[in-house]
Amino acid sequence: MTGPISPRLQKTGLAVAGAVLILAALAELAIHRHGYLGFDEIFAFHGWFGLIAGGVAVVGARALALALGRPEATEADDD
């Protein structure tokens, strides 16, 4: 498959991913977690931690790209 993903397939994929995430969060109500530090016993901690860690990774990658990237003026001179 070389073309872009169809909007219908994107919506279906997001719906399936959302359903899996909701079911995983609800399943956490049925089990008792034994956390090591206390705060890791918070409801859906692992989901929130993953979301925040992913956001930090994106922001950090953007900051690193801005810090190490070449200025746009030098890219225009290469042509």
MOPAC internal coordinates of N, CA, C and O (Angstrom, degrees):
PM7 1SCF
backbone

  N    0.0000 0     0.00 0     0.00 0    0    0    0
  C    1.4422 1     0.00 0     0.00 0    1    0    0
  C    1.5191 1   108.12 1     0.00 0    2    1    0
  O    1.2310 1   120.64 1   -61.92 1    3    2    1
  N    1.3089 1   116.39 1   118.08 1    3    2    1
  C    1.4572 1   120.18 1  -177.03 1    5    3    2
  C    1.5160 1   113.43 1  -107.74 1    6    5    3
  O    1.2310 1   119.49 1   159.64 1    7    6    5
  N    1.3163 1   118.57 1   -20.36 1    7    6    5
  C    1.4616 1   122.05 1  -177.29 1    9    7    6
  C    1.5207 1   111.73 1   -85.38 1   10    9    7
  O    1.2310 1   121.32 1    -3.26 1   11   10    9
  N    1.3284 1   115.08 1   176.74 1   11   10    9
  C    1.4613 1   119.32 1   178.23 1   13   11   10
  C    1.5302 1   111.14 1   -69.35 1   14   13   11
  O    1.2310 1   120.97 1   -21.40 1   15   14   13
  N    1.3077 1   115.74 1   158.60 1   15   14   13
  C    1.4600 1   121.39 1   179.36 1   17   15   14
  C    1.5247 1   108.74 1   -75.23 1   18   17   15
  O    1.2310 1   120.71 1   -42.62 1   19   18   17
  N    1.3152 1   116.24 1   137.38 1   19   18   17
  C    1.4671 1   120.37 1  -177.83 1   21   19   18
  C    1.5331 1   110.28 1   -67.18 1   22   21   19
  O    1.2310 1   120.29 1   -31.34 1   23   22   21
  N    1.3240 1   117.06 1   148.66 1   23   22   21
  C    1.4698 1   120.30 1   178.86 1   25   23   22
  C    1.5306 1   112.94 1   -58.69 1   26   25   23
  O    1.2310 1   120.45 1   145.27 1   27   26   25
  N    1.3293 1   116.74 1   -34.73 1   27   26   25
  C    1.4723 1   119.72 1   178.86 1   29   27   26
  C    1.5232 1   110.72 1   -64.23 1   30   29   27
  O    1.2310 1   120.34 1   137.40 1   31   30   29
  N    1.3253 1   116.95 1   -42.60 1   31   30   29
  C    1.4598 1   120.67 1   178.78 1   33   31   30
  C    1.5234 1   110.97 1   -67.44 1   34   33   31
  O    1.2310 1   120.08 1   143.34 1   35   34   33
  N    1.3271 1   117.46 1   -36.66 1   35   34   33
  C    1.4604 1   120.75 1   176.81 1   37   35   34
  C    1.5225 1   111.01 1   -62.30 1   38   37   35
  O    1.2310 1   120.45 1   134.35 1   39   38   37
  N    1.3329 1   116.74 1   -45.65 1   39   38   37
  C    1.4662 1   120.74 1   179.88 1   41   39   38
  C    1.5241 1   111.03 1   -64.21 1   42   41   39
  O    1.2310 1   120.54 1   139.81 1   43   42   41
  N    1.3304 1   116.58 1   -40.19 1   43   42   41
  C    1.4592 1   120.22 1   178.87 1   45   43   42
  C    1.5234 1   110.58 1   -64.68 1   46   45   43
  O    1.2310 1   120.56 1   136.22 1   47   46   45
  N    1.3170 1   116.54 1   -43.78 1   47   46   45
  C    1.4595 1   120.38 1   178.96 1   49   47   46
  C    1.5143 1   112.51 1   -62.90 1   50   49   47
  O    1.2310 1   120.52 1   138.13 1   51   50   49
  N    1.3331 1   116.61 1   -41.87 1   51   50   49
  C    1.4618 1   119.95 1   177.51 1   53   51   50
  C    1.5223 1   111.59 1   -65.53 1   54   53   51
  O    1.2310 1   120.24 1   141.78 1   55   54   53
  N    1.3207 1   117.16 1   -38.22 1   55   54   53
  C    1.4625 1   120.63 1   178.80 1   57   55   54
  C    1.5253 1   111.01 1   -65.32 1   58   57   55
  O    1.2310 1   120.31 1   137.33 1   59   58   57
  N    1.3217 1   117.01 1   -42.67 1   59   58   57
  C    1.4633 1   120.84 1   178.85 1   61   59   58
  C    1.5272 1   110.33 1   -65.69 1   62   61   59
  O    1.2310 1   120.23 1   135.12 1   63   62   61
  N    1.3209 1   117.17 1   -44.88 1   63   62   61
  C    1.4656 1   120.34 1   179.13 1   65   63   62
  C    1.5257 1   110.99 1   -62.78 1   66   65   63
  O    1.2310 1   120.29 1   138.43 1   67   66   65
  N    1.3268 1   117.05 1   -41.57 1   67   66   65
  C    1.4604 1   120.53 1   177.86 1   69   67   66
  C    1.5170 1   112.12 1   -63.59 1   70   69   67
  O    1.2310 1   120.39 1   138.81 1   71   70   69
  N    1.3272 1   116.86 1   -41.19 1   71   70   69
  C    1.4628 1   120.57 1   178.70 1   73   71   70
  C    1.5230 1   111.12 1   -64.08 1   74   73   71
  O    1.2310 1   120.15 1   138.59 1   75   74   73
  N    1.3164 1   117.32 1   -41.41 1   75   74   73
  C    1.4634 1   120.89 1   178.55 1   77   75   74
  C    1.5254 1   110.54 1   -64.23 1   78   77   75
  O    1.2310 1   120.19 1   138.11 1   79   78   77
  N    1.3229 1   117.24 1   -41.89 1   79   78   77
  C    1.4606 1   120.20 1   179.09 1   81   79   78
  C    1.5231 1   111.50 1   -64.90 1   82   81   79
  O    1.2310 1   120.13 1   138.32 1   83   82   81
  N    1.3210 1   117.36 1   -41.68 1   83   82   81
  C    1.4641 1   120.49 1   178.68 1   85   83   82
  C    1.5225 1   110.60 1   -65.17 1   86   85   83
  O    1.2310 1   119.97 1   136.51 1   87   86   85
  N    1.3222 1   117.65 1   -43.49 1   87   86   85
  C    1.4627 1   120.50 1   178.31 1   89   87   86
  C    1.5255 1   111.74 1   -63.61 1   90   89   87
  O    1.2310 1   120.22 1   141.61 1   91   90   89
  N    1.3235 1   117.18 1   -38.39 1   91   90   89
  C    1.4641 1   120.13 1   178.20 1   93   91   90
  C    1.5225 1   111.12 1   -66.01 1   94   93   91
  O    1.2310 1   120.39 1   140.38 1   95   94   93
  N    1.3253 1   116.87 1   -39.62 1   95   94   93
  C    1.4657 1   120.18 1   178.32 1   97   95   94
  C    1.5267 1   110.55 1   -67.72 1   98   97   95
  O    1.2310 1   119.94 1   139.44 1   99   98   97
  N    1.3260 1   117.73 1   -40.56 1   99   98   97
  C    1.4597 1   120.45 1   178.69 1  101   99   98
  C    1.5260 1   111.86 1   -68.63 1  102  101   99
  O    1.2310 1   120.32 1   146.24 1  103  102  101
  N    1.3226 1   117.00 1   -33.76 1  103  102  101
  C    1.4608 1   120.11 1   177.79 1  105  103  102
  C    1.5220 1   110.99 1   -64.43 1  106  105  103
  O    1.2310 1   120.68 1   154.33 1  107  106  105
  N    1.3122 1   116.31 1   -25.67 1  107  106  105
  C    1.4550 1   119.91 1   179.58 1  109  107  106
  C    1.5284 1   111.49 1   -67.44 1  110  109  107
  O    1.2310 1   120.11 1   158.55 1  111  110  109
  N    1.3326 1   117.40 1   -21.45 1  111  110  109
  C    1.4653 1   121.00 1   176.35 1  113  111  110
  C    1.5248 1   111.71 1   -69.95 1  114  113  111
  O    1.2310 1   120.28 1   153.73 1  115  114  113
  N    1.3308 1   117.08 1   -26.27 1  115  114  113
  C    1.4565 1   121.35 1  -175.88 1  117  115  114
  C    1.5243 1   113.26 1   -86.44 1  118  117  115
  O    1.2310 1   119.88 1   167.39 1  119  118  117
  N    1.3163 1   117.83 1   -12.61 1  119  118  117
  C    1.4635 1   120.07 1  -178.43 1  121  119  118
  C    1.5202 1   109.54 1  -116.74 1  122  121  119
  O    1.2310 1   121.12 1   -25.06 1  123  122  121
  N    1.3141 1   115.47 1   154.94 1  123  122  121
  C    1.4629 1   120.67 1   176.73 1  125  123  122
  C    1.5231 1   107.97 1  -107.27 1  126  125  123
  O    1.2310 1   121.24 1   -63.55 1  127  126  125
  N    1.2951 1   115.23 1   116.45 1  127  126  125
  C    1.4655 1   120.20 1   179.99 1  129  127  126
  C    1.5193 1   109.76 1   -86.28 1  130  129  127
  O    1.2310 1   121.13 1   -37.62 1  131  130  129
  N    1.3033 1   115.45 1   142.38 1  131  130  129
  C    1.4565 1   121.78 1   175.01 1  133  131  130
  C    1.5184 1   107.11 1  -109.24 1  134  133  131
  O    1.2310 1   120.76 1   -87.87 1  135  134  133
  N    1.3089 1   116.16 1    92.13 1  135  134  133
  C    1.4575 1   120.89 1  -177.52 1  137  135  134
  C    1.5177 1   111.64 1   -76.78 1  138  137  135
  O    1.2310 1   121.41 1   -22.78 1  139  138  137
  N    1.3009 1   114.91 1   157.22 1  139  138  137
  C    1.4575 1   120.68 1   179.11 1  141  139  138
  C    1.5212 1   111.80 1   -86.71 1  142  141  139
  O    1.2310 1   120.09 1   146.52 1  143  142  141
  N    1.3241 1   117.43 1   -33.48 1  143  142  141
  C    1.4545 1   120.75 1  -172.11 1  145  143  142
  C    1.5208 1   113.82 1  -112.72 1  146  145  143
  O    1.2310 1   119.02 1   172.12 1  147  146  145
  N    1.2855 1   119.48 1    -7.88 1  147  146  145
  C    1.4539 1   122.33 1   179.97 1  149  147  146
  C    1.5132 1   112.57 1    99.37 1  150  149  147
  O    1.2310 1   119.94 1   126.99 1  151  150  149
  N    1.3275 1   117.72 1   -53.01 1  151  150  149
  C    1.4651 1   119.24 1  -179.60 1  153  151  150
  C    1.5194 1   111.95 1   -71.27 1  154  153  151
  O    1.2310 1   119.88 1   161.26 1  155  154  153
  N    1.3228 1   117.84 1   -18.74 1  155  154  153
  C    1.4615 1   119.46 1   178.60 1  157  155  154
  C    1.5313 1   112.15 1   -80.34 1  158  157  155
  O    1.2310 1   119.87 1  -176.34 1  159  158  157
  N    1.3360 1   117.85 1     3.66 1  159  158  157
  C    1.4550 1   121.59 1   172.66 1  161  159  158
  C    1.5267 1   111.71 1   -93.11 1  162  161  159
  O    1.2310 1   119.81 1   177.50 1  163  162  161
  N    1.3344 1   117.98 1    -2.50 1  163  162  161
  C    1.4577 1   122.29 1   178.77 1  165  163  162
  C    1.5290 1   108.84 1   -63.32 1  166  165  163
  O    1.2310 1   121.13 1   -36.45 1  167  166  165
  N    1.3515 1   115.45 1   143.55 1  167  166  165
  C    1.4651 1   120.17 1  -178.93 1  169  167  166
  C    1.5259 1   110.86 1   -56.93 1  170  169  167
  O    1.2310 1   120.36 1   -49.84 1  171  170  169
  N    1.3079 1   116.91 1   130.16 1  171  170  169
  C    1.4662 1   125.43 1   177.68 1  173  171  170
  C    1.5253 1   112.23 1    59.12 1  174  173  171
  O    1.2310 1   120.24 1  -149.27 1  175  174  173
  N    1.3264 1   117.14 1    30.73 1  175  174  173
  C    1.4647 1   120.92 1  -179.82 1  177  175  174
  C    1.5233 1   111.48 1   -58.12 1  178  177  175
  O    1.2310 1   120.34 1   136.46 1  179  178  177
  N    1.3117 1   116.96 1   -43.54 1  179  178  177
  C    1.4641 1   119.84 1  -175.97 1  181  179  178
  C    1.5249 1   111.64 1   -66.01 1  182  181  179
  O    1.2310 1   120.33 1   144.75 1  183  182  181
  N    1.3118 1   116.98 1   -35.25 1  183  182  181
  C    1.4663 1   120.09 1   175.61 1  185  183  182
  C    1.5171 1   111.90 1   -67.55 1  186  185  183
  O    1.2310 1   120.27 1   133.89 1  187  186  185
  N    1.3307 1   117.08 1   -46.11 1  187  186  185
  C    1.4674 1   120.68 1   178.82 1  189  187  186
  C    1.5172 1   110.96 1   -64.93 1  190  189  187
  O    1.2310 1   120.42 1   139.04 1  191  190  189
  N    1.3258 1   116.80 1   -40.96 1  191  190  189
  C    1.4603 1   120.01 1   179.66 1  193  191  190
  C    1.5236 1   110.64 1   -61.89 1  194  193  191
  O    1.2310 1   120.39 1   136.63 1  195  194  193
  N    1.3271 1   116.86 1   -43.37 1  195  194  193
  C    1.4652 1   120.52 1   178.21 1  197  195  194
  C    1.5139 1   112.37 1   -63.58 1  198  197  195
  O    1.2310 1   120.42 1   139.43 1  199  198  197
  N    1.3266 1   116.80 1   -40.57 1  199  198  197
  C    1.4631 1   120.98 1   178.75 1  201  199  198
  C    1.5257 1   110.95 1   -64.03 1  202  201  199
  O    1.2310 1   120.41 1   133.87 1  203  202  201
  N    1.3141 1   116.82 1   -46.13 1  203  202  201
  C    1.4648 1   120.74 1  -179.55 1  205  203  202
  C    1.5283 1   110.77 1   -67.56 1  206  205  203
  O    1.2310 1   120.24 1   138.35 1  207  206  205
  N    1.3300 1   117.15 1   -41.65 1  207  206  205
  C    1.4634 1   120.09 1   179.06 1  209  207  206
  C    1.5283 1   111.24 1   -63.60 1  210  209  207
  O    1.2310 1   120.10 1   141.12 1  211  210  209
  N    1.3181 1   117.41 1   -38.88 1  211  210  209
  C    1.4636 1   120.56 1   176.45 1  213  211  210
  C    1.5158 1   111.92 1   -63.97 1  214  213  211
  O    1.2310 1   120.56 1   138.13 1  215  214  213
  N    1.3214 1   116.54 1   -41.87 1  215  214  213
  C    1.4657 1   120.58 1   177.11 1  217  215  214
  C    1.5120 1   112.40 1   -63.22 1  218  217  215
  O    1.2310 1   120.76 1   138.38 1  219  218  217
  N    1.3294 1   116.15 1   -41.62 1  219  218  217
  C    1.4702 1   120.23 1   177.78 1  221  219  218
  C    1.5268 1   110.35 1   -64.24 1  222  221  219
  O    1.2310 1   120.24 1   141.06 1  223  222  221
  N    1.3254 1   117.15 1   -38.94 1  223  222  221
  C    1.4636 1   120.28 1   178.46 1  225  223  222
  C    1.5261 1   111.49 1   -64.07 1  226  225  223
  O    1.2310 1   120.15 1   139.32 1  227  226  225
  N    1.3255 1   117.32 1   -40.68 1  227  226  225
  C    1.4672 1   120.91 1   179.30 1  229  227  226
  C    1.5217 1   110.42 1   -65.93 1  230  229  227
  O    1.2310 1   120.34 1   132.97 1  231  230  229
  N    1.3298 1   116.95 1   -47.03 1  231  230  229
  C    1.4671 1   120.62 1  -179.87 1  233  231  230
  C    1.5267 1   110.39 1   -64.31 1  234  233  231
  O    1.2310 1   120.24 1   138.93 1  235  234  233
  N    1.3301 1   117.14 1   -41.07 1  235  234  233
  C    1.4621 1   120.57 1   178.31 1  237  235  234
  C    1.5188 1   112.47 1   -64.57 1  238  237  235
  O    1.2310 1   120.40 1   139.99 1  239  238  237
  N    1.3209 1   116.85 1   -40.01 1  239  238  237
  C    1.4629 1   120.33 1   178.40 1  241  239  238
  C    1.5205 1   110.95 1   -65.51 1  242  241  239
  O    1.2310 1   120.76 1   140.73 1  243  242  241
  N    1.3328 1   116.16 1   -39.27 1  243  242  241
  C    1.4743 1   119.82 1   178.46 1  245  243  242
  C    1.5250 1   110.54 1   -65.45 1  246  245  243
  O    1.2310 1   120.29 1   137.11 1  247  246  245
  N    1.3332 1   117.06 1   -42.89 1  247  246  245
  C    1.4620 1   120.73 1   178.90 1  249  247  246
  C    1.5259 1   110.67 1   -63.92 1  250  249  247
  O    1.2310 1   120.40 1   139.31 1  251  250  249
  N    1.3224 1   116.84 1   -40.69 1  251  250  249
  C    1.4602 1   120.63 1   178.65 1  253  251  250
  C    1.5280 1   110.92 1   -65.66 1  254  253  251
  O    1.2310 1   120.28 1   139.97 1  255  254  253
  N    1.3232 1   117.07 1   -40.03 1  255  254  253
  C    1.4650 1   120.43 1   178.03 1  257  255  254
  C    1.5221 1   111.19 1   -64.47 1  258  257  255
  O    1.2310 1   120.25 1   140.57 1  259  258  257
  N    1.3242 1   117.14 1   -39.43 1  259  258  257
  C    1.4656 1   120.10 1   178.19 1  261  259  258
  C    1.5273 1   111.23 1   -68.47 1  262  261  259
  O    1.2310 1   120.50 1   143.06 1  263  262  261
  N    1.3346 1   116.66 1   -36.94 1  263  262  261
  C    1.4606 1   120.13 1  -178.18 1  265  263  262
  C    1.5294 1   112.01 1   -72.95 1  266  265  263
  O    1.2310 1   120.25 1   143.02 1  267  266  265
  N    1.3198 1   117.13 1   -36.98 1  267  266  265
  C    1.4653 1   120.37 1  -174.48 1  269  267  266
  C    1.5249 1   113.86 1  -101.45 1  270  269  267
  O    1.2310 1   119.98 1   169.28 1  271  270  269
  N    1.3157 1   117.65 1   -10.72 1  271  270  269
  C    1.4616 1   121.17 1  -176.39 1  273  271  270
  C    1.5166 1   112.67 1   -74.04 1  274  273  271
  O    1.2310 1   121.59 1   -21.13 1  275  274  273
  N    1.3180 1   114.56 1   158.87 1  275  274  273
  C    1.4611 1   120.23 1   176.78 1  277  275  274
  C    1.5112 1   109.78 1   -79.61 1  278  277  275
  O    1.2310 1   120.14 1   -31.96 1  279  278  277
  N    1.3188 1   117.33 1   148.04 1  279  278  277
  C    1.4722 1   119.39 1   175.66 1  281  279  278
  C    1.5289 1   110.55 1   -64.35 1  282  281  279
  O    1.2310 1   120.60 1   -27.39 1  283  282  281
  N    1.3197 1   116.45 1   152.61 1  283  282  281
  C    1.4635 1   120.49 1  -178.06 1  285  283  282
  C    1.5217 1   111.81 1   -65.49 1  286  285  283
  O    1.2310 1   119.35 1   151.71 1  287  286  285
  N    1.3169 1   118.84 1   -28.29 1  287  286  285
  C    1.4644 1   121.73 1  -179.10 1  289  287  286
  C    1.5233 1   110.91 1   -63.50 1  290  289  287
  O    1.2310 1   119.57 1   142.72 1  291  290  289
  N    1.3269 1   118.42 1   -37.28 1  291  290  289
  C    1.4633 1   120.26 1   179.93 1  293  291  290
  C    1.5187 1   111.02 1   -71.92 1  294  293  291
  O    1.2310 1   119.68 1   149.53 1  295  294  293
  N    1.3298 1   118.21 1   -30.47 1  295  294  293
  C    1.4571 1   120.19 1   177.63 1  297  295  294
  C    1.5229 1   111.03 1   -68.59 1  298  297  295
  O    1.2310 1   119.90 1   145.46 1  299  298  297
  N    1.3149 1   117.79 1   -34.54 1  299  298  297
  C    1.4603 1   121.30 1   179.18 1  301  299  298
  C    1.5304 1   110.75 1   -70.18 1  302  301  299
  O    1.2310 1   119.84 1   148.83 1  303  302  301
  N    1.3283 1   117.91 1   -31.17 1  303  302  301
  C    1.4572 1   121.66 1  -179.75 1  305  303  302
  C    1.5227 1   112.47 1   -72.88 1  306  305  303
  O    1.2310 1   119.82 1   157.37 1  307  306  305
  N    1.3427 1   117.94 1   -22.63 1  307  306  305
  C    1.4632 1   121.16 1  -178.13 1  309  307  306
  C    1.5199 1   112.34 1   -71.66 1  310  309  307
  O    1.2310 1   119.42 1   156.73 1  311  310  309
  N    1.3101 1   118.71 1   -23.27 1  311  310  309
  C    1.4716 1   121.61 1  -176.42 1  313  311  310
  C    1.4866 1   112.69 1   -71.47 1  314  313  311
  O    1.2310 1   120.10 1   180.00 1  315  314  313

